[in-house]
Amino acid sequence: MEKTPDKIGKYKLIREVGRGATATVYLAEHPQYPDNVALKLIRFDDKAKDEAKWNRRLLKLLRAEMDVSRRLDHPNIIKIFDTAVEKDYAYIVMEYFPGATLERYCSFQNLLPLHRTIGMVFKCAMALDYAYRQGVVHRDIKPANILVDDQDNVKITDFGLALNISKKSASDSTFIMGVGSPAYMSPEQIKGYPLNQKTDLFSLGVVLFHMLTGRLPFRAKNPAQLIYKIINTEPPLVSQINSELPEQLDQVIRKALEKDLYSRYKNGADFAKDLSAVRYKILDDSGGQQDTTRYSVLRKMPFFTEFEDVEIWEILRISRWRKVESNTLLMREGDADQRFGIVIDGRVEVSVDGHRVSEVSYGEVFGELAFLDEQEHRHMYTAVTTTTTIYLEINPASLALATDECQDAFRRRLVTVVARRLRAAYRELAKTGAPAERITASGLGMELQLVDN
């Protein structure tokens, strides 16, 4: 393992705080600076031809970051204090920000309360608006390039791929084709069209979508399908994926993810203005605690035994947790409605043609037949609560937006439920059925014999 140097240039290295494929970041100090700084060290290696080519690209990115960062002074953009390029290495000295990336808040189990997410993205939108007014387009906005601390202070970092739009020549050293992270790229960036600030706003819209739902708006099994979807398809509505989100957010995200540049937000300030104007329901920290409690309830239920943890979190986001009084009609026989439910607490009576068939309780599903029937989609029985009941309601329109793994797990479990209920129904019918006419002394029918011709 490579030994940490004691000093780089004028800077004394304290400890390593991060390491990537191309650089190592150290916490460092300088006698003239009152606060500790972060030093990003990039080493060059020209032993191999491919490495030399890669090093030249790194040097180009580094110089781009130097040029751009000197012009940016914003509270939500990492400040650059010093840069140096030597024969065997280069480094950038920047403010030390003790935060983590937004990546940790993009998974189902770690989604933030709504007001915190909107606050963070609001700050990013204003920072990008400022950067563009200085002639800079970031071009690689994604959760990994946005830092946040415990007080929700936000810093956009890594301007190494930034496009200096004040340079008009084809030799612009900051322009490198194909930069950016595909899942967060705008359609015009994928196509290689000229870029302006709207490409960053599209990427920020993807980040907002990801933080609100725990999934990306455009998903595919391979890069070619992903590119096609970004260019040609519309994203799903966030209010369908996460039922606790207000529908007004759908309009904001849809405008940020517009493929037509004229319809997309024209600048970050407009994006931020719409975010602040959304009349959303404030979710305090108890919302996160409530989700954790509900997760624990589902995790213990036999129905979800075969589900992965992340799939349980996903179910909480796409379903509705309902509480109803006794004698409440939940579904009616013959209605074309594919919603189904899973009883958390209480009892639900199931009847056909006015005759009681069964009563389902904790952990049991009802309404699943309409969901599995891919032709008529009609409920085959009526379901009415017989006590105050809490149940999880699954809407197939929302389930269709879940991951393939989650959908497959649901379908497999429901098929198993139906098979077991069918077996139980056969046994009940057998109690009142006539004796079988063809049966052997051993209790089995005659075995099938293969006969040679």
C-alpha positions in Angstrom: 0.0 0.0 0.0 1.3 3.4 -1.0 2.7 5.4 1.9 1.1 8.8 2.6 3.6 11.6 2.0 4.2 14.0 4.8 4.0 17.1 2.6 2.9 18.2 -0.8 4.2 21.5 -1.9 3.6 24.0 1.0 0.9 21.8 2.5 1.3 19.4 5.4 -0.8 16.3 5.0 -2.8 15.2 8.1 -4.7 12.1 6.9 -6.3 10.6 3.8 -10.0 11.4 3.6 -11.0 9.9 0.2 -9.7 7.9 -2.7 -11.0 7.4 -6.2 -9.8 5.9 -9.5 -7.8 9.0 -10.5 -7.1 10.9 -7.3 -6.5 10.8 -3.6 -7.8 13.5 -1.2 -6.0 14.4 2.0 -6.9 16.7 4.9 -4.1 19.2 5.0 -3.0 22.4 6.6 -1.1 25.5 5.5 0.5 28.1 7.9 -1.2 30.9 6.2 -4.7 29.4 6.2 -6.7 29.5 9.5 -8.7 26.3 8.6 -7.7 22.9 7.3 -8.1 22.4 3.6 -8.6 19.4 1.3 -5.8 18.6 -1.1 -6.7 16.4 -4.2 -3.6 14.7 -5.5 -3.3 13.2 -9.0 -0.2 11.2 -9.9 0.9 10.8 -13.5 2.4 7.6 -14.9 3.8 7.5 -18.4 5.1 4.0 -18.4 2.4 2.7 -20.7 1.0 4.3 -23.8 -2.6 4.0 -22.7 -1.7 5.4 -19.3 0.0 8.3 -20.9 -3.1 9.0 -23.0 -5.2 8.9 -19.8 -2.8 11.1 -18.0 -3.1 13.7 -20.7 -6.9 13.6 -20.4 -6.6 14.0 -16.6 -4.4 17.0 -17.1 -6.9 18.5 -19.4 -9.7 18.0 -16.8 -7.5 19.4 -14.1 -6.7 22.5 -16.0 -10.3 22.9 -16.8 -11.1 22.7 -13.1 -8.4 25.3 -12.3 -9.7 27.7 -14.9 -13.3 27.4 -13.9 -13.0 27.3 -10.2 -11.1 30.6 -10.0 -14.2 32.3 -11.3 -16.7 30.8 -8.9 -17.3 32.1 -5.4 -20.6 30.9 -4.1 -21.6 29.4 -0.6 -22.9 26.2 -2.3 -19.9 25.6 -4.5 -16.6 24.2 -3.2 -14.0 27.0 -3.2 -10.6 26.4 -4.8 -7.6 28.0 -3.1 -4.6 26.8 -5.0 -3.5 24.5 -7.9 -0.2 23.2 -9.1 1.0 20.9 -12.0 4.4 19.2 -11.6 6.1 16.6 -13.8 4.9 13.5 -12.0 1.8 14.9 -10.2 -0.7 17.7 -9.9 -2.9 18.8 -7.0 -5.8 21.1 -6.2 -6.3 22.7 -2.8 -9.9 23.4 -1.9 -12.0 24.1 1.2 -12.5 21.1 3.4 -16.2 20.3 3.8 -16.9 17.5 6.3 -19.9 16.1 4.5 -20.9 13.1 2.4 -22.4 12.8 -1.0 -26.1 12.8 -1.8 -25.8 9.2 -2.9 -26.6 8.1 0.6 -30.1 9.7 0.4 -31.0 8.1 -2.9 -31.9 4.6 -1.5 -35.4 3.7 -0.3 -34.3 3.2 3.3 -32.7 6.6 3.5 -35.0 9.0 1.7 -35.2 12.3 3.4 -38.3 14.2 4.6 -39.7 16.2 1.7 -38.8 19.7 3.0 -35.2 18.7 3.4 -34.9 17.3 -0.1 -36.5 20.4 -1.6 -34.2 22.6 0.4 -31.1 20.9 -0.8 -32.1 20.9 -4.5 -33.2 24.6 -4.1 -29.6 25.5 -3.1 -28.1 23.5 -5.9 -30.4 25.2 -8.5 -29.3 28.7 -7.2 -25.7 27.6 -7.3 -26.0 26.4 -10.9 -27.8 29.7 -11.8 -24.8 31.6 -10.4 -22.3 29.4 -12.2 -24.0 29.9 -15.5 -24.0 33.7 -15.0 -20.2 33.3 -14.7 -20.1 31.5 -18.0 -19.8 27.9 -16.5 -21.9 24.8 -17.2 -21.0 21.9 -14.9 -22.0 19.0 -17.2 -21.8 16.2 -14.6 -24.4 17.0 -12.0 -25.2 13.8 -10.0 -25.5 12.8 -6.4 -21.8 11.9 -6.2 -20.8 15.4 -7.0 -23.1 17.1 -4.4 -21.9 17.1 -0.8 -24.1 17.7 2.2 -23.4 17.9 5.9 -25.6 17.2 9.0 -27.0 20.7 8.9 -28.1 20.3 5.2 -25.4 22.7 4.0 -24.8 21.8 0.4 -21.7 22.1 -1.8 -21.4 21.3 -5.5 -18.0 19.9 -6.3 -15.9 18.4 -9.2 -16.0 21.1 -11.9 -13.4 19.1 -13.8 -15.9 18.4 -16.6 -17.2 22.0 -16.7 -17.7 23.7 -20.0 -16.4 27.3 -20.2 -19.1 28.8 -22.5 -17.1 32.0 -22.9 -14.7 30.1 -25.1 -16.0 29.9 -28.6 -13.2 28.1 -30.5 -13.2 24.5 -31.4 -10.0 24.1 -29.5 -11.7 24.8 -26.2 -9.6 22.7 -23.8 -12.5 22.1 -21.5 -14.7 20.4 -24.0 -14.4 16.7 -24.0 -17.0 14.6 -25.9 -18.9 12.0 -23.9 -18.4 13.5 -20.4 -21.0 13.1 -17.7 -22.8 10.2 -16.1 -25.3 8.6 -18.6 -28.2 8.1 -16.2 -28.2 11.8 -15.4 -27.4 13.2 -18.9 -29.8 15.4 -20.8 -31.0 14.4 -24.2 -28.9 17.1 -25.9 -25.8 16.0 -24.1 -26.3 12.5 -25.3 -26.7 13.7 -28.8 -23.6 15.9 -28.6 -25.5 19.1 -29.2 -24.2 22.5 -28.0 -24.9 22.8 -24.2 -26.1 25.6 -22.0 -27.3 25.8 -18.4 -30.4 23.8 -19.2 -28.4 20.6 -19.4 -27.4 21.0 -15.7 -31.1 21.7 -14.8 -32.1 18.5 -16.5 -29.5 16.5 -14.5 -30.6 18.3 -11.3 -34.2 17.2 -12.1 -33.0 13.6 -12.3 -31.2 14.0 -8.9 -34.5 15.4 -7.4 -36.5 12.5 -8.8 -34.0 10.0 -7.4 -34.0 11.6 -3.9 -37.8 11.7 -3.8 -38.5 8.1 -5.0 -35.3 6.1 -4.4 -35.1 5.2 -8.2 -34.0 6.9 -11.4 -36.6 8.3 -13.8 -35.1 6.4 -16.8 -34.0 2.8 -16.2 -32.8 0.1 -18.6 -30.9 -3.1 -18.7 -28.2 -1.8 -21.0 -26.8 1.6 -22.1 -28.4 1.6 -25.5 -31.9 1.2 -23.9 -31.1 3.9 -21.4 -30.1 6.3 -24.1 -33.3 5.6 -26.0 -35.5 6.2 -23.0 -33.8 9.5 -22.1 -34.2 10.8 -25.6 -37.7 9.4 -26.4 -39.8 8.5 -23.3 -41.4 10.5 -20.6 -40.6 9.8 -16.9 -43.2 8.4 -14.5 -44.9 10.7 -12.1 -43.2 10.9 -8.7 -46.6 11.1 -6.9 -47.4 7.6 -8.3 -44.2 6.1 -7.1 -44.2 7.8 -3.7 -47.9 8.2 -2.7 -46.9 10.7 0.1 -45.7 13.3 -2.4 -47.9 16.1 -3.5 -49.0 16.1 -7.2 -47.6 19.7 -7.6 -44.1 18.2 -7.6 -45.0 16.3 -10.8 -45.3 19.5 -12.7 -41.9 20.8 -11.4 -40.0 17.7 -12.2 -41.8 17.3 -15.6 -40.6 20.8 -16.5 -37.1 20.1 -15.4 -37.0 16.9 -17.4 -38.5 18.4 -20.6 -36.8 17.1 -23.7 -37.8 20.3 -25.5 -35.3 23.0 -24.5 -37.8 25.8 -25.0 -40.2 24.1 -22.5 -37.6 23.3 -19.9 -36.7 25.8 -17.1 -34.7 28.6 -18.7 -32.4 29.1 -15.6 -31.8 27.7 -12.1 -33.5 30.7 -10.5 -36.8 29.7 -12.1 -36.4 26.1 -11.0 -35.7 27.2 -7.5 -38.6 29.6 -7.5 -41.1 26.8 -8.4 -39.6 24.5 -5.8 -40.1 27.1 -3.1 -43.7 27.8 -4.3 -44.8 24.2 -4.1 -47.5 23.9 -1.4 -46.2 20.7 -0.1 -47.0 18.8 3.1 -44.2 19.3 5.6 -42.8 16.0 6.8 -40.9 16.3 10.1 -38.5 13.8 11.4 -41.3 11.7 12.8 -42.1 10.7 9.2 -38.8 8.9 9.0 -39.5 7.1 12.3 -42.9 6.1 11.1 -41.4 4.6 8.0 -38.9 2.6 10.1 -41.8 1.3 12.3 -43.8 0.3 9.3 -40.8 -1.4 7.7 -40.4 -3.5 10.8 -44.0 -4.5 10.7 -43.8 -5.7 7.1 -40.4 -7.3 7.5 -41.9 -9.7 10.2 -45.0 -10.7 8.1 -44.9 -14.2 6.5 -46.2 -12.7 3.2 -42.9 -10.8 2.8 -40.5 -13.5 3.9 -38.9 -13.9 0.4 -38.6 -10.2 -0.2 -35.3 -8.4 0.0 -34.9 -5.5 2.5 -34.7 -2.9 -0.3 -37.9 -4.3 -1.8 -39.7 -3.8 1.5 -38.7 -0.1 1.5 -39.8 0.1 -2.1 -43.2 -1.3 -1.2 -43.6 1.3 1.5 -43.1 4.0 -1.1 -45.5 2.7 -3.7 -48.3 1.6 -1.4 -50.8 3.3 0.9 -51.1 2.4 4.6 -54.8 2.6 5.3 -57.0 2.5 8.5 -60.7 2.0 8.1 -63.7 1.4 10.4 -65.7 -1.8 10.7 -68.3 -2.5 8.0 -66.3 -0.6 5.3 -66.6 -1.8 1.7 -63.1 -2.3 0.4 -64.0 -3.9 -3.0 -67.1 -5.0 -4.8 -67.6 -8.2 -6.8 -67.5 -7.5 -10.6 -65.8 -4.0 -10.3 -62.9 -3.5 -12.8 -60.4 -2.5 -10.1 -57.1 -4.2 -9.8 -56.1 -2.9 -6.4 -55.4 -5.5 -3.7 -54.6 -5.3 0.0 -52.7 -7.1 2.7 -54.2 -7.1 6.2 -51.9 -5.5 8.9 -54.4 -5.7 11.7 -58.1 -6.5 11.8 -60.4 -8.8 9.8 -62.0 -8.7 6.3 -65.0 -10.8 5.2 -64.9 -12.2 1.7 -68.2 -13.1 0.0 -69.5 -14.2 -3.4 -73.2 -13.6 -4.4 -74.0 -12.5 -0.9 -72.6 -15.7 0.7 -69.6 -15.7 3.0 -66.6 -17.5 1.6 -63.9 -16.7 4.2 -62.4 -14.2 6.6 -58.9 -12.9 6.1 -56.8 -11.5 8.9 -53.1 -10.6 9.8 -50.7 -11.1 6.9 -53.3 -12.3 4.5 -54.0 -10.8 1.0 -57.3 -10.0 -0.5 -58.3 -8.8 -4.0 -55.4 -10.6 -5.7 -57.4 -12.4 -8.3 -58.3 -9.2 -10.2 -54.7 -8.3 -10.3 -53.6 -11.7 -11.6 -56.4 -11.9 -14.1 -54.8 -10.2 -17.2 -58.0 -10.2 -19.3 -61.0 -8.9 -17.4 -59.3 -7.4 -14.3 -62.5 -7.7 -12.3 -62.9 -8.5 -8.6 -64.3 -12.0 -8.2 -65.6 -11.3 -4.6 -66.7 -8.6 -2.3 -64.5 -7.6 0.7 -65.9 -5.8 3.8 -64.2 -5.1 7.1 -65.7 -6.8 10.2 -63.5 -4.9 12.6 -61.5 -1.7 12.6 -58.8 -2.7 10.1 -55.4 -1.5 9.0 -54.2 -2.8 5.6 -51.6 -2.1 3.0 -53.2 -1.1 -0.3 -51.3 -1.9 -3.5 -52.2 0.0 -6.7 -51.0 -1.9 -9.8 -50.3 1.4 -11.5 -47.8 2.2 -8.8 -46.5 -1.3 -8.7 -45.8 -1.1 -12.4 -43.3 1.6 -11.7 -41.4 -0.5 -9.1 -38.2 -2.4 -9.9 -38.5 -5.6 -11.9 -37.3 -7.5 -8.9 -40.0 -6.1 -6.7 -42.7 -6.8 -9.2 -41.5 -10.4 -9.7 -41.4 -11.0 -6.0 -45.0 -9.8 -5.7 -46.3 -12.0 -8.6 -44.5 -15.1 -7.3 -45.9 -14.6 -3.8 -49.5 -14.0 -5.1 -49.4 -17.1 -7.3 -48.4 -19.1 -4.3 -51.2 -17.7 -2.2 -53.8 -18.5 -4.9 -52.4 -22.0 -5.3 -52.7 -22.7 -1.6 -56.2 -21.2 -1.4 -57.3 -23.3 -4.4 -56.0 -26.4 -2.7 -58.0 -25.5 0.5 -61.1 -24.9 -1.7 -60.7 -28.3 -3.3 -60.6 -29.9 0.2 -63.7 -28.1 1.3 -65.6 -29.2 -1.9 -64.4 -32.7 -1.3 -66.3 -32.8 2.0 -69.6 -32.5 0.3 -68.7 -34.1 -3.0 -69.9 -37.6 -4.1 -67.4 -40.5 -3.7 -65.0 -40.9 -6.5 -66.1 -43.6 -8.9 -62.7 -44.8 -9.9 -60.4 -45.6 -7.0 -58.2 -48.6 -6.1 -58.0 -50.5 -2.9 -54.9 -48.6 -2.0 -56.8 -45.3 -2.3 -55.2 -44.4 -5.6 -56.5 -44.6 -9.2 -55.0 -47.0 -11.6 -51.5 -46.0 -12.6 -50.8 -45.0 -16.2 -49.0 -47.8 -18.0 -46.9 -47.3 -21.1 -47.7 -49.9 -23.8 -45.4 -50.8 -26.6 -47.0 -51.0 -30.1 
